[in-house]
Amino acid sequence: MRVKIVAYTECEGGNCPTTYITDGGTVLVQGYDMAQPNPANGLLPGHAFAEVPPALLERHARRQGGQRWIAPTHPTEQGTVLVAGAVVDDPEALAIVRLPAGETLVEVTGEVIA
């Protein structure tokens, strides 16, 4: 799976919350890994929450020609949002992204922008 950066945040250390589009047209969100699969939190096996700033998702929508991010998010008390998706395990995508410890890369299904 080939990926291309759409939107990113400025932060220290190089790898920061980022959105990507894949060669298959799906959207990937890189953020802080906030949960393991658990029926109590609504996550299926192989899925996780990526925590990101909401401005990143709005930036992604605008850069893709939309007005706003419409895929489901869950607000946190810290002013960030959680984005749920299937954990990406594709070696080609992971080689490009190079996730640091504590972060995850999730694939969001369905419509993400309007």
C-alpha positions in Angstrom: 0.0 0.0 0.0 1.5 3.3 -1.0 0.6 6.4 1.0 0.8 10.1 0.5 0.7 12.8 3.2 -2.4 15.0 3.1 -2.2 17.0 6.4 0.1 17.1 9.4 0.8 18.9 12.6 3.9 20.7 13.7 5.6 19.1 16.6 8.9 18.1 18.0 10.6 14.9 17.2 9.6 14.5 13.5 6.7 12.0 13.6 3.5 13.9 14.5 -0.2 13.3 14.0 -0.7 13.1 10.2 -3.3 12.0 7.7 -2.6 10.1 4.5 -4.4 8.9 1.5 -3.6 5.5 0.1 -3.2 4.3 -3.5 -6.6 2.6 -2.9 -8.3 5.9 -2.0 -8.7 5.1 1.7 -7.6 7.5 4.5 -5.1 6.7 7.2 -4.8 8.6 10.5 -1.6 8.6 12.5 -1.9 9.5 16.2 -1.3 8.5 19.7 -2.5 5.0 20.4 -5.2 5.4 23.0 -7.0 2.0 23.3 -6.7 -1.7 22.8 -9.6 -3.7 21.3 -12.3 -4.1 23.9 -16.1 -4.7 23.4 -16.7 -2.2 26.3 -15.2 0.7 24.3 -16.7 -0.4 21.0 -13.4 -1.4 19.4 -13.2 -4.7 17.5 -10.1 -6.8 17.4 -7.6 -5.3 15.0 -8.9 -1.8 15.6 -7.6 1.1 17.7 -8.2 4.8 18.5 -5.7 7.3 17.2 -5.7 10.6 19.2 -5.2 13.7 17.1 -6.0 17.4 17.2 -9.3 18.2 15.5 -7.6 20.9 13.4 -5.7 18.1 11.7 -8.9 16.5 10.4 -10.3 19.9 9.3 -7.0 20.6 7.4 -7.3 17.1 5.8 -10.9 17.9 4.6 -9.9 21.3 3.1 -6.9 19.8 1.3 -9.1 17.1 -0.2 -11.6 19.7 -1.5 -14.1 19.3 1.3 -15.6 21.6 3.9 -15.3 19.4 7.0 -14.3 16.0 8.4 -17.5 13.9 8.8 -16.2 10.5 9.9 -17.0 9.7 13.5 -14.7 11.1 16.2 -14.9 11.1 20.0 -13.8 14.3 21.8 -11.5 14.0 24.8 -11.1 16.2 27.9 -7.7 17.4 26.5 -9.3 19.1 23.5 -8.2 16.3 21.1 -10.4 13.7 19.3 -10.2 9.9 18.9 -10.5 8.4 15.5 -11.3 4.7 15.3 -10.1 2.5 12.6 -8.5 -0.8 11.6 -4.9 -0.9 12.7 -2.7 -0.7 9.6 -0.2 -3.6 9.4 0.8 -3.2 5.7 4.7 -3.4 5.6 5.0 -0.9 2.7 2.8 1.7 4.5 4.5 1.2 7.8 8.0 1.6 6.2 6.9 5.0 4.8 5.3 6.2 8.0 7.8 4.8 10.6 5.6 5.0 13.6 7.3 5.9 16.9 6.5 4.0 20.1 3.1 5.0 21.5 1.5 5.8 18.2 -0.8 4.0 15.8 -1.9 4.2 12.2 -5.6 3.4 11.6 -7.5 3.1 8.3 -10.8 4.9 8.4 -13.6 3.4 6.3 -16.5 5.1 4.7 -16.9 8.8 3.9 -14.5 11.0 5.8 -15.2 14.5 4.3 -18.1 16.5 3.1 
